[in-house]
Amino acid sequence: MLNSTGELEFSKENSTEISQLASLALSHDAASGENNSAGLPEKTGYPDSVYVMAANIFQGIRIEKSPEKVLIKYGSEPLQSLSECEDESVQRSSYELAFSALKYQDILETILIDSYIFPSTTIPDHLSSLIIVMLYDFQDRKFQARLLSDNEESIAEVQEVENLLISFKTKLAAALARYRIKHDALSIYHILPETVRNQELRASTLPLYAWINTCKISPEEVYHSLKKKGYHKVKSVPHIGDKVFAVDQHCYDVLIFPSHLKNDLLNIDLFKEYKLIFQDKSRSLAVHSIKALLNMDDDILMVNTDVEILPETFINIDSKDHRLQKVKVILLLPRCSGLGVSNPVEFILNEHEDTGLLKDFSQGGTSEDKLHVLAQQQYEQLTHAMKFTKAQAVVYCTCSVYPEENEAVVKKALEFQDHGIKVQPYRLSPPVLPLCSLKEIHLSTDKFFRMEPSEITNGCFLSVLTREVRKSNKPATNPLVPTLTKNTSSSRPYERPTNFLRPRPEDKMVALKPVEIVLPPVMLPFPSPQGTRAQMPTQHFYCRWGAPKTLVSGYLPTPSLSRRGEKPKENLSSSLPRRSRPWL
């Protein structure tokens, strides 16, 4: 039980002062409109199970202070919950509440001390985390009572803490008001570091990204199903508005929804049956960047190292597992700081990331020591992936904005890669993704793909490594190629870094070799006083497959033999109409 020994120790004069400060606190909340700025309904509290789960999460991620700065002691044992809840909405609410309490941990502890809850009451240490998360929710509701449903199952510890907070309601409000006056802040939100405030602002406007599971349903069927549910397809998604959705510019199988539709979307069959799946956009970008590197029967090995992995737990590169025999591309999604993400709770729940990331997010950044540890782990994982001799490409993708986790890791891995094995070394290749703005073009000039955090997307980094080309000394079988090679310009042709054709055994070529498609010169007879003929210059065309059932812009077919065994027509100009002036 929680026993209070100091609730009635204040004089009438102090009580009057406290009441005035409490009124000031509530009036500031109303003026700031921080809880209802978007016309959302007033908060009524959470079920008891959410408070317990949030307290246990907070216990694992709270900021530990040095002994001389400790204000409140926390226990080490988690609270016992009624049952393990797998409901996604309960988990999301618990993580959001724990993360909010973590951001305001210093403020909440100060309020508890200043209001004389500590040490005037005898509170077991194992309930301290529960008091912190419930106090945050209590002040977020403007110290109003919680509304409980009739069929909700209660938890004794939650009821005890709630009764304690209600009995100290006036003192808590007064302590909060004094804290804000001291820091000249309209609300406790304005006391947060600027980086954290900017992150929360982006999170409030960030739309939802959902991947279409094309193994179960086609995009057209998704559009039709959403239309039946009252959703309308638009070109861009506003922050607020009707039930609308848009198709992402980079990924044709990714849909964008306004963030306020999350609960409604979770209740439709498309999401219940996993035909639409909420997913960070960076994951879809990583997949689309490697589609051009694959043949129809090639396999992808996706490595999502969302927990700390030691080198001895890596997949054995000499493994005889049949599942690894056809792997041509390794998609590496290493554990990272995630500081390019605006909404860490969604990122952790959707990507199954470590909850320890919440501590970094609450501080607005990652410490140098932790960043160094992460970068070393990422380097070891990338170099290990590059040792698979059958693989022809490795895609490295993070949700970080730190160069130490991105460019530095890739460049170091390329510099120190093993050249002793009997395969071609890796080199950097540009991802096959459309660049939709001048800013994206500028950020991708060095063959890396970057996306900075904004109001519409999280930040991410993408790098594609492919095997270097093995040059063949065997003469070409097409009789047209040698002739054209001698007639080409002396300037070095632009070389595309990725191969899209299946290697031929007789040429001993490897996959992912760039292919140059050269059109024969078109000889056109033009009348001139000297009787000479003008010649059109040789043109080079390169093909890169970007998406299924999509024609490459500007693609022109190459001349080919009409039937097997038929000799090529040597006089190409004889079938062309004569014109009085050259073609322009």
C-alpha positions as CSV (number, residue, x, y, z in Angstrom):
1,M,0.0,0.0,0.0
2,L,1.0,3.6,-0.6
3,N,1.0,5.6,2.7
4,S,0.9,9.4,2.8
5,T,2.3,11.2,5.8
6,G,2.5,14.7,4.6
7,E,-0.7,15.5,2.7
8,L,-2.1,17.8,5.3
9,E,1.1,19.5,6.5
10,F,0.6,22.7,4.5
11,S,-0.9,25.9,5.9
12,K,-3.9,27.6,4.5
13,E,-1.7,30.3,2.9
14,N,0.4,27.8,1.1
15,S,-2.7,26.0,-0.1
16,T,-4.0,29.2,-1.6
17,E,-0.7,29.8,-3.4
18,I,-0.7,26.2,-4.7
19,S,-4.3,26.5,-6.0
20,Q,-3.4,29.7,-7.9
21,L,-0.4,28.0,-9.5
22,A,-2.5,24.9,-10.3
23,S,-5.0,27.2,-12.1
24,L,-2.1,28.8,-14.0
25,A,-0.9,25.4,-15.1
26,L,-4.2,24.3,-16.4
27,S,-4.9,27.7,-18.1
28,H,-1.5,27.5,-19.8
29,D,-2.4,24.0,-21.1
30,A,-5.6,25.3,-22.5
31,A,-3.9,28.3,-24.1
32,S,-1.2,26.2,-25.7
33,G,-3.7,23.7,-27.1
34,E,-0.9,21.1,-27.2
35,N,-3.3,18.2,-26.8
36,N,-6.0,19.3,-29.0
37,S,-4.4,21.5,-31.7
38,A,-5.6,19.3,-34.5
39,G,-9.2,19.0,-33.4
40,L,-8.5,15.6,-31.8
41,P,-10.8,14.3,-29.0
42,E,-9.7,14.9,-25.4
43,K,-7.6,12.1,-24.0
44,T,-9.4,9.8,-21.5
45,G,-6.5,7.6,-20.3
46,Y,-5.5,4.1,-21.1
47,P,-6.5,0.6,-19.8
48,D,-4.6,-0.7,-16.8
49,S,-2.7,-3.2,-18.9
50,V,-1.2,-0.4,-21.0
51,Y,0.2,1.4,-17.9
52,V,1.8,-1.8,-16.7
53,M,3.4,-2.6,-20.1
54,A,4.6,1.0,-20.5
55,A,6.1,0.9,-17.0
56,N,8.1,-2.2,-17.9
57,I,9.3,-0.7,-21.1
58,F,10.3,2.5,-19.3
59,Q,12.2,0.5,-16.7
60,G,14.4,-1.0,-19.4
61,I,15.2,2.3,-21.3
62,R,15.2,4.9,-18.5
63,I,18.1,7.2,-18.1
64,E,20.3,6.0,-15.3
65,K,22.0,8.8,-13.3
66,S,25.1,8.9,-11.2
67,P,24.5,8.2,-7.4
68,E,24.9,11.8,-6.4
69,K,22.1,12.9,-8.9
70,V,19.6,10.2,-8.1
71,L,16.2,11.7,-7.1
72,I,14.1,8.6,-7.2
73,K,15.1,5.0,-6.8
74,Y,13.8,2.4,-9.3
75,G,13.4,-1.3,-8.7
76,S,14.9,-4.0,-10.9
77,E,12.0,-6.4,-11.2
78,P,9.2,-5.9,-13.8
79,L,5.6,-5.6,-12.9
80,Q,3.4,-8.6,-13.3
81,S,0.9,-8.2,-16.1
82,L,-2.4,-10.1,-16.4
83,S,-1.2,-11.8,-19.6
84,E,1.1,-11.3,-22.6
85,C,-0.8,-9.0,-24.9
86,E,-0.2,-9.3,-28.6
87,D,-2.7,-6.7,-29.6
88,E,-0.9,-4.2,-31.9
89,S,-2.9,-1.2,-30.6
90,V,-2.1,-2.0,-27.0
91,Q,1.6,-2.4,-27.8
92,R,1.7,0.8,-29.8
93,S,0.0,2.8,-26.9
94,S,2.4,1.2,-24.4
95,Y,5.5,2.1,-26.4
96,E,4.3,5.7,-27.1
97,L,3.5,6.2,-23.4
98,A,6.9,4.9,-22.3
99,F,8.7,7.0,-24.8
100,S,6.9,10.1,-23.8
101,A,7.7,9.5,-20.1
102,L,11.4,8.9,-21.1
103,K,11.6,12.3,-22.9
104,Y,10.3,14.1,-19.8
105,Q,11.9,11.9,-17.2
106,D,13.9,14.8,-15.6
107,I,10.8,17.0,-15.4
108,L,8.5,14.3,-14.0
109,E,11.0,13.4,-11.3
110,T,11.4,17.0,-10.3
111,I,7.6,17.4,-10.1
112,L,7.3,14.4,-7.9
113,I,9.9,15.8,-5.5
114,D,8.6,19.3,-5.6
115,S,5.0,18.2,-4.9
116,Y,6.3,16.2,-1.8
117,I,5.0,12.9,-3.1
118,F,8.6,11.9,-2.5
119,P,9.7,11.4,0.2
120,S,6.4,12.0,2.1
121,T,4.9,8.7,1.0
122,T,6.1,5.2,1.4
123,I,6.4,4.0,-2.2
124,P,8.0,0.7,-3.1
125,D,10.9,1.1,-5.6
126,H,9.4,-1.4,-8.0
127,L,6.4,1.0,-8.5
128,S,8.5,4.1,-9.4
129,S,8.4,3.4,-13.2
130,L,4.6,3.0,-13.0
131,I,4.3,6.3,-11.2
132,I,6.4,8.1,-13.8
133,V,4.3,6.9,-16.8
134,M,1.0,7.4,-15.1
135,L,2.1,10.9,-14.0
136,Y,2.9,11.9,-17.6
137,D,-0.5,10.7,-18.7
138,F,-2.2,12.5,-15.8
139,Q,-0.7,15.9,-16.7
140,D,-1.3,15.2,-20.4
141,R,-5.0,14.9,-19.5
142,K,-4.8,18.2,-17.7
143,F,-5.1,16.3,-14.4
144,Q,-8.6,15.1,-15.2
145,A,-10.0,11.8,-14.1
146,R,-9.6,8.7,-16.3
147,L,-12.7,7.3,-17.9
148,L,-13.0,3.5,-17.4
149,S,-15.1,1.0,-19.4
150,D,-17.3,-1.3,-17.5
151,N,-15.8,-4.5,-18.9
152,E,-12.1,-3.5,-18.2
153,E,-10.1,-5.7,-15.9
154,S,-8.4,-3.7,-13.2
155,I,-4.8,-4.1,-11.8
156,A,-4.3,-3.4,-8.1
157,E,-1.0,-1.6,-8.5
158,V,-2.5,0.7,-11.1
159,Q,-5.4,1.6,-8.9
160,E,-3.1,2.4,-6.0
161,V,-0.9,4.7,-8.0
162,E,-3.9,6.4,-9.6
163,N,-5.5,7.1,-6.2
164,L,-2.2,8.6,-5.0
165,L,-1.8,10.9,-7.9
166,I,-5.4,12.1,-7.6
167,S,-4.9,12.9,-3.9
168,F,-1.9,15.0,-4.9
169,K,-3.6,16.6,-7.9
170,T,-3.3,20.2,-6.7
171,K,0.3,20.0,-5.6
172,L,1.3,18.2,-8.8
173,A,-0.3,21.0,-10.9
174,A,1.4,23.6,-8.9
175,A,4.8,22.0,-9.2
176,L,4.4,21.8,-12.9
177,A,3.4,25.5,-13.1
178,R,6.5,26.5,-11.0
179,Y,8.7,24.4,-13.3
180,R,7.4,26.1,-16.4
181,I,7.6,29.6,-14.9
182,K,11.2,28.9,-14.0
183,H,12.1,27.9,-17.5
184,D,9.9,30.5,-19.1
185,A,8.0,27.8,-21.1
186,L,4.4,27.8,-22.2
187,S,4.3,24.0,-21.8
188,I,6.7,21.2,-20.9
189,Y,7.0,20.5,-24.7
190,H,8.9,23.7,-25.1
191,I,11.5,22.6,-22.5
192,L,12.6,19.7,-24.7
193,P,15.8,20.0,-26.8
194,E,15.3,21.6,-30.2
195,T,16.3,18.4,-32.0
196,V,13.7,16.4,-30.2
197,R,11.0,19.0,-30.9
198,N,11.8,19.0,-34.6
199,Q,11.6,15.3,-34.6
200,E,8.2,15.3,-33.0
201,L,7.0,18.0,-35.4
202,R,8.0,15.8,-38.4
203,A,6.4,12.7,-36.7
204,S,3.1,14.5,-36.4
205,T,2.9,15.1,-40.2
206,L,4.7,12.0,-41.5
207,P,2.4,10.0,-43.7
208,L,2.0,6.2,-43.6
209,Y,3.7,4.0,-46.1
210,A,2.2,0.6,-47.0
211,W,3.8,-2.1,-49.2
212,I,1.5,-4.0,-51.5
213,N,2.1,-7.8,-51.1
214,T,2.1,-8.6,-54.8
215,C,2.3,-12.3,-53.9
216,K,-1.3,-12.1,-52.8
217,I,-2.8,-9.2,-54.7
218,S,-2.2,-6.9,-57.6
219,P,-2.0,-3.1,-57.3
220,E,-5.2,-2.7,-59.3
221,E,-7.1,-5.0,-57.0
222,V,-5.9,-2.9,-54.0
223,Y,-7.1,0.3,-55.7
224,H,-10.5,-1.3,-56.3
225,S,-10.8,-2.6,-52.8
226,L,-9.8,0.8,-51.2
227,K,-12.3,2.6,-53.5
228,K,-15.1,0.3,-52.1
229,K,-14.1,1.4,-48.6
230,G,-14.4,5.0,-49.5
231,Y,-10.8,5.8,-50.3
232,H,-9.9,8.0,-53.3
233,K,-6.6,7.9,-55.2
234,V,-4.9,11.3,-55.5
235,K,-1.5,12.5,-56.7
236,S,-0.2,13.6,-53.3
237,V,-1.4,13.0,-49.7
238,P,-2.3,16.0,-47.6
239,H,-1.6,16.0,-43.9
240,I,-5.3,16.1,-43.0
241,G,-8.3,15.6,-45.1
242,D,-10.6,12.9,-46.5
243,K,-9.9,9.2,-47.0
244,V,-7.3,9.4,-49.7
245,F,-4.1,7.6,-50.8
246,A,-1.4,8.1,-53.4
247,V,1.2,5.9,-55.2
248,D,4.8,6.6,-54.2
249,Q,7.0,8.2,-56.8
250,H,10.0,5.9,-56.3
251,C,8.2,2.5,-55.7
252,Y,5.1,1.6,-57.8
253,D,4.0,-1.0,-55.2
254,V,4.0,1.4,-52.2
255,L,1.0,3.4,-51.2
256,I,0.9,6.6,-49.0
257,F,-1.9,7.4,-46.5
258,P,-2.4,10.4,-44.2
259,S,-1.2,9.5,-40.7
260,H,-4.6,10.1,-39.0
261,L,-6.1,7.1,-40.9
262,K,-3.9,4.5,-39.1
263,N,-6.6,3.0,-36.9
264,D,-9.2,2.9,-39.7
265,L,-6.7,1.1,-42.0
266,L,-5.8,-1.5,-39.4
267,N,-9.5,-2.6,-39.4
268,I,-9.8,-3.3,-43.1
269,D,-9.2,-6.7,-44.6
270,L,-6.3,-5.6,-46.8
271,F,-4.2,-5.1,-43.7
272,K,-5.7,-8.0,-41.6
273,E,-4.9,-10.4,-44.4
274,Y,-1.4,-8.9,-44.9
275,K,-2.1,-7.8,-48.5
276,L,-1.1,-4.3,-47.4
277,I,1.7,-4.1,-44.9
278,F,2.9,-1.0,-43.1
279,Q,6.6,-0.6,-43.7
280,D,9.3,2.1,-43.7
281,K,9.9,3.4,-47.2
282,S,13.6,2.7,-47.0
283,R,12.9,-1.1,-47.0
284,S,11.0,-0.8,-50.3
285,L,13.7,1.4,-51.8
286,A,16.3,-1.2,-51.0
287,V,14.3,-3.9,-52.8
288,H,13.6,-1.8,-55.8
289,S,17.3,-0.9,-56.2
290,I,18.2,-4.5,-56.8
291,K,15.4,-5.6,-59.2
292,A,17.6,-4.8,-62.2
293,L,20.4,-7.0,-60.9
294,L,18.3,-10.2,-60.9
295,N,17.3,-12.8,-63.4
296,M,14.0,-14.6,-63.1
297,D,15.2,-17.6,-61.0
298,D,17.8,-15.8,-58.9
299,D,17.4,-15.6,-55.1
300,I,17.9,-12.8,-52.6
301,L,19.3,-13.3,-49.1
302,M,17.9,-10.6,-46.8
303,V,19.9,-10.1,-43.6
304,N,18.0,-7.9,-41.0
305,T,20.4,-7.8,-38.1
306,D,18.0,-6.0,-35.6
307,V,19.9,-7.3,-32.6
308,E,23.6,-7.4,-31.8
309,I,25.3,-10.2,-33.8
310,L,28.7,-11.6,-33.1
311,P,30.9,-12.6,-36.0
312,E,30.8,-16.3,-35.0
313,T,27.0,-16.3,-35.5
314,F,27.3,-15.1,-39.1
315,I,26.1,-17.5,-41.9
316,N,28.9,-19.8,-42.9
317,I,30.2,-18.7,-46.3
318,D,31.1,-22.4,-47.1
319,S,27.6,-23.6,-46.2
320,K,26.2,-26.3,-48.4
321,D,22.6,-25.2,-47.7
322,H,20.7,-25.5,-50.9
323,R,18.9,-22.2,-50.1
324,L,22.2,-20.4,-50.6
325,Q,23.2,-21.9,-53.9
326,K,21.2,-19.6,-56.1
327,V,21.7,-16.4,-54.0
328,K,22.9,-13.7,-56.3
329,V,22.1,-10.6,-54.2
330,I,22.5,-10.0,-50.5
331,L,20.2,-7.3,-49.0
332,L,21.9,-6.2,-45.8
333,L,19.7,-4.1,-43.3
334,P,22.1,-3.7,-40.4
335,R,21.2,-2.5,-36.9
336,C,21.8,1.2,-36.9
337,S,21.2,4.3,-34.8
338,G,18.0,5.0,-36.8
339,L,18.4,8.8,-36.3
340,G,16.9,9.4,-39.8
341,V,13.5,8.2,-38.5
342,S,10.9,10.7,-37.3
343,N,8.6,8.3,-35.4
344,P,10.8,5.9,-33.4
345,V,7.9,3.9,-32.0
346,E,6.5,3.1,-35.4
347,F,10.0,2.2,-36.6
348,I,10.6,-0.1,-33.7
349,L,7.3,-1.9,-34.0
350,N,7.3,-2.2,-37.8
351,E,11.0,-3.1,-38.2
352,H,11.4,-5.1,-34.9
353,E,14.3,-2.8,-33.9
354,D,15.9,-2.7,-30.4
355,T,13.9,-0.7,-27.9
356,G,17.2,0.8,-26.7
357,L,16.9,3.2,-29.7
358,L,14.3,5.1,-27.8
359,K,16.9,6.3,-25.3
360,D,19.0,7.8,-28.1
361,F,15.9,9.4,-29.6
362,S,14.9,11.0,-26.3
363,Q,18.3,12.7,-26.1
364,G,18.2,13.8,-29.8
365,G,21.3,11.8,-30.9
366,T,23.7,8.9,-30.4
367,S,26.8,9.1,-28.3
368,E,30.2,8.9,-30.0
369,D,31.1,5.6,-28.2
370,K,27.8,3.9,-29.3
371,L,28.2,5.2,-32.8
372,H,31.7,3.8,-33.0
373,V,30.4,0.4,-31.8
374,L,27.6,0.4,-34.3
375,A,29.9,1.4,-37.2
376,Q,32.3,-1.5,-36.4
377,Q,29.4,-4.0,-36.3
378,Q,28.1,-2.7,-39.6
379,Y,31.6,-3.0,-41.2
380,E,32.0,-6.6,-40.0
381,Q,28.6,-7.5,-41.3
382,L,29.2,-5.9,-44.7
383,T,32.6,-7.5,-45.2
384,H,31.2,-10.9,-44.2
385,A,28.5,-10.5,-46.9
386,M,31.1,-9.7,-49.5
387,K,32.8,-13.0,-48.9
388,F,30.0,-15.1,-50.5
389,T,31.6,-16.1,-53.8
390,K,28.3,-16.9,-55.5
391,A,26.8,-13.5,-54.8
392,Q,27.2,-10.9,-57.4
393,A,25.8,-7.9,-55.5
394,V,25.4,-6.6,-52.0
395,V,22.9,-3.9,-51.1
396,Y,23.6,-1.9,-47.9
397,C,20.7,0.1,-46.4
398,T,20.3,2.0,-43.1
399,C,17.9,4.5,-41.6
400,S,20.7,6.6,-40.3
401,V,21.9,10.1,-41.2
402,Y,25.4,9.7,-39.8
403,P,28.2,9.3,-42.4
404,E,30.0,7.1,-39.9
405,E,27.3,4.4,-40.4
406,N,26.9,5.0,-44.1
407,E,29.6,6.2,-46.6
408,A,32.5,5.5,-44.2
409,V,31.4,1.9,-43.7
410,V,31.0,1.2,-47.4
411,K,34.3,2.9,-48.5
412,K,36.2,1.1,-45.8
413,A,34.8,-2.3,-46.8
414,L,35.7,-1.7,-50.5
415,E,39.2,-0.5,-49.6
416,F,40.0,-3.6,-47.5
417,Q,38.1,-6.3,-49.3
418,D,39.8,-9.6,-49.9
419,H,41.4,-9.8,-53.4
420,G,42.7,-13.3,-52.8
421,I,39.6,-15.3,-53.7
422,K,39.0,-16.3,-57.3
423,V,36.2,-13.9,-58.0
424,Q,36.1,-10.3,-59.2
425,P,36.2,-7.6,-56.5
426,Y,33.3,-5.4,-55.7
427,R,32.9,-1.8,-56.8
428,L,30.3,0.9,-56.1
429,S,27.3,1.1,-58.5
430,P,24.4,3.6,-58.6
431,P,21.1,2.2,-57.4
432,V,18.5,1.8,-60.1
433,L,15.9,4.3,-58.7
434,P,14.2,7.3,-60.2
435,L,15.4,10.7,-59.0
436,C,12.3,12.8,-58.5
437,S,13.8,16.2,-57.6
438,L,17.0,18.3,-58.0
439,K,17.8,17.7,-54.4
440,E,17.8,13.9,-54.9
441,I,20.0,14.3,-57.9
442,H,22.5,16.4,-55.9
443,L,22.5,13.9,-53.0
444,S,23.2,11.0,-55.4
445,T,26.1,12.3,-57.4
446,D,28.6,10.0,-55.8
447,K,26.6,6.8,-56.6
448,F,25.0,6.7,-53.1
449,F,21.3,7.2,-52.7
450,R,20.4,9.4,-49.8
451,M,17.0,10.7,-48.5
452,E,17.0,13.3,-45.8
453,P,14.3,13.3,-43.0
454,S,11.4,15.6,-43.9
455,E,7.7,16.0,-43.2
456,I,6.8,13.4,-45.8
457,T,9.5,10.7,-45.4
458,N,12.1,9.3,-43.0
459,G,15.8,9.6,-43.9
460,C,17.7,6.7,-45.3
461,F,21.0,5.7,-47.0
462,L,21.4,3.2,-49.8
463,S,24.5,1.7,-51.5
464,V,24.8,-1.0,-54.1
465,L,28.0,-3.0,-54.5
466,T,28.5,-5.2,-57.6
467,R,31.3,-7.4,-58.9
468,E,33.7,-5.8,-61.3
469,V,33.5,-6.9,-64.9
470,R,35.7,-9.8,-66.0
471,K,37.0,-8.9,-69.5
472,S,36.9,-11.7,-72.1
473,N,39.5,-12.3,-74.7
474,K,37.3,-14.4,-76.9
475,P,36.2,-12.6,-80.1
476,A,32.6,-11.7,-80.4
477,T,30.4,-14.0,-82.4
478,N,28.4,-11.3,-84.0
479,P,30.2,-10.2,-87.2
480,L,28.8,-6.7,-87.0
481,V,30.5,-5.9,-83.7
482,P,34.2,-5.9,-84.7
483,T,33.5,-3.7,-87.7
484,L,31.6,-1.2,-85.6
485,T,34.2,-1.2,-82.9
486,K,36.8,0.0,-85.4
487,N,34.6,2.8,-86.7
488,T,33.5,4.1,-83.3
489,S,34.8,7.4,-81.9
490,S,38.1,7.5,-80.1
491,S,36.4,8.8,-76.9
492,R,35.8,6.3,-74.2
493,P,32.1,5.2,-74.2
494,Y,30.1,5.6,-71.0
495,E,30.1,2.3,-69.1
496,R,27.0,1.2,-67.2
497,P,27.9,-0.7,-64.0
498,T,25.3,-3.4,-63.9
499,N,24.5,-6.4,-66.0
500,F,21.0,-7.5,-66.8
501,L,21.6,-10.6,-69.1
502,R,22.2,-14.2,-68.0
503,P,25.9,-15.1,-68.4
504,R,26.8,-17.7,-71.0
505,P,28.9,-20.7,-69.9
506,E,31.0,-20.7,-73.1
507,D,32.2,-17.2,-72.4
508,K,33.0,-17.8,-68.7
509,M,31.3,-14.6,-67.8
510,V,29.8,-13.7,-64.4
511,A,26.4,-12.2,-63.7
512,L,25.9,-8.4,-63.4
513,K,28.4,-7.6,-66.3
514,P,27.4,-4.4,-68.1
515,V,26.2,-5.0,-71.6
516,E,26.7,-2.4,-74.4
517,I,24.2,-2.6,-77.2
518,V,25.6,-1.0,-80.3
519,L,23.4,-0.1,-83.2
520,P,25.0,-0.4,-86.7
521,P,25.6,2.9,-88.5
522,V,22.9,3.9,-90.9
523,M,24.3,4.7,-94.3
524,L,22.2,7.3,-96.1
525,P,23.0,8.4,-99.7
526,F,22.8,12.2,-99.9
527,P,23.5,14.0,-103.2
528,S,26.4,16.4,-103.1
529,P,28.6,18.1,-105.6
530,Q,31.5,15.8,-104.8
531,G,29.4,12.7,-105.0
532,T,30.3,11.7,-101.5
533,R,27.8,10.1,-99.0
534,A,27.1,11.5,-95.6
535,Q,27.1,9.0,-92.7
536,M,25.1,9.2,-89.5
537,P,27.2,8.8,-86.4
538,T,27.1,5.6,-84.4
539,Q,24.8,5.8,-81.4
540,H,25.0,3.8,-78.2
541,F,21.9,2.6,-76.3
542,Y,21.9,1.1,-72.9
543,C,19.0,-0.9,-71.4
544,R,18.3,-1.2,-67.7
545,W,15.2,-3.0,-66.3
546,G,13.5,-0.8,-63.7
547,A,10.1,-2.4,-62.9
548,P,7.9,-5.2,-64.2
549,K,5.6,-4.4,-67.1
550,T,7.2,-1.0,-67.6
551,L,8.9,0.1,-70.8
552,V,12.2,2.0,-70.4
553,S,11.9,5.5,-71.6
554,G,13.7,6.2,-74.8
555,Y,14.3,2.6,-75.6
556,L,14.9,1.6,-79.2
557,P,15.0,-2.0,-80.4
558,T,18.2,-3.2,-82.0
559,P,18.3,-4.8,-85.4
560,S,18.1,-8.5,-85.3
561,L,18.0,-11.5,-87.7
562,S,14.4,-12.3,-88.8
563,R,15.0,-16.0,-88.9
564,R,17.6,-18.3,-87.5
565,G,20.3,-19.1,-90.2
566,E,19.3,-16.1,-92.4
567,K,22.2,-13.9,-93.4
568,P,22.1,-10.3,-92.3
569,K,21.2,-7.8,-95.0
570,E,24.3,-5.9,-95.9
571,N,22.7,-3.1,-97.9
572,L,20.6,-1.4,-95.2
573,S,20.2,1.8,-97.1
574,S,18.5,0.2,-100.0
575,S,15.2,-0.2,-98.1
576,L,15.2,3.4,-96.9
577,P,13.4,6.1,-98.9
578,R,15.6,8.7,-100.5
579,R,15.1,12.3,-99.2
580,S,16.3,15.5,-100.7
581,R,17.8,16.7,-97.4
582,P,19.5,14.9,-94.4
583,W,17.4,13.8,-91.4
584,L,17.6,16.1,-88.4
